[in-house]
Amino acid sequence: WGTLIGDTVFAYNALQLHQKLRRDKAYSVILTFYLEKPKRTKYPDIMIQKPDIDKLARACLDALTGIIWIDDCQVIALRADKRYGSPARVEINISEAIKEDI
């Protein structure tokens, strides 16, 4: 995941044209994790297996620290989903938080 997240961060950073990091901004983040479906599973339609979603989310927020925000405490709204999908990846949607996020 570290490499995948790093590549995503690099692409985002390049598109933002080196936006200056600001401590006074708050962010809303949506993370969608797609993991390969195992050959055998008790639950074929829903992903009830490791890795834990909170650990995946923490890894993403930590990886984005110093690139998108100064500290991940600036994330005030977070949604994370875990699904089966190929190829394995994480899709990250970051927006500046608005009043509805509070």
C-alpha positions in Angstrom: 0.0 0.0 0.0 2.9 2.4 0.7 4.0 2.4 -2.9 0.5 2.8 -4.2 -0.2 5.6 -1.8 3.1 7.3 -2.7 2.3 7.2 -6.4 -1.1 8.7 -5.8 0.3 11.4 -3.6 2.9 12.2 -6.3 0.2 12.5 -9.0 -1.9 14.8 -6.8 1.0 16.9 -5.8 2.0 17.4 -9.4 -1.5 18.5 -10.4 -1.7 21.0 -7.6 1.4 22.9 -8.9 3.1 22.9 -5.5 0.2 24.4 -3.5 1.6 25.9 -0.3 0.7 23.9 2.8 -1.5 25.8 5.2 -2.2 25.1 8.8 -5.6 27.0 8.7 -7.2 24.7 6.2 -9.5 21.8 7.1 -10.1 18.8 4.8 -12.7 16.2 4.0 -11.4 12.9 2.8 -13.1 9.9 1.1 -11.0 6.7 0.8 -12.1 3.7 -1.2 -9.9 0.7 -1.0 -10.1 -2.0 -3.6 -8.5 -5.4 -2.6 -8.2 -8.5 -4.7 -10.9 -11.1 -3.9 -9.5 -14.3 -2.4 -10.1 -17.6 -4.2 -12.1 -18.8 -1.2 -14.1 -16.7 1.1 -17.0 -17.2 3.5 -18.5 -13.9 2.4 -18.3 -13.5 -1.4 -20.3 -10.3 -1.6 -18.9 -8.3 1.3 -15.4 -7.8 2.4 -15.2 -9.1 5.9 -11.4 -9.8 6.2 -8.1 -8.1 7.0 -6.6 -5.6 6.7 -8.7 -3.5 9.1 -10.1 -0.4 7.5 -8.9 1.9 10.3 -5.3 0.8 9.7 -5.7 1.4 5.9 -7.1 4.9 6.5 -4.4 5.7 9.0 -1.7 4.7 6.5 -3.2 7.0 3.8 -3.6 10.0 6.2 0.0 9.6 7.4 1.3 9.3 3.9 -0.4 12.5 2.9 1.0 14.5 5.9 3.5 17.0 4.7 2.3 16.8 1.1 -1.4 17.7 1.2 -1.7 19.0 4.8 0.7 19.9 7.6 -0.8 17.5 10.1 -3.6 14.9 9.7 -5.5 16.6 12.5 -6.6 18.9 9.7 -8.9 16.1 8.4 -12.2 16.8 10.0 -14.4 14.5 7.9 -13.4 11.0 6.9 -15.2 8.3 5.0 -13.6 5.0 4.2 -14.9 2.0 2.3 -13.4 -1.4 1.6 -14.4 -3.4 -1.5 -13.3 -6.2 -3.7 -11.8 -5.0 -6.9 -9.0 -5.5 -9.4 -6.4 -4.1 -9.6 -5.9 -3.5 -5.9 -5.8 0.2 -5.3 -7.0 3.1 -3.2 -9.0 6.0 -4.6 -8.6 9.2 -2.7 -10.9 12.2 -2.9 -9.8 15.2 -0.9 -11.7 18.5 -0.7 -11.5 21.5 1.5 -14.0 21.1 4.2 -17.2 23.1 4.1 -19.7 23.9 6.8 -21.8 20.7 6.1 -18.7 18.6 7.0 -18.6 20.1 10.5 
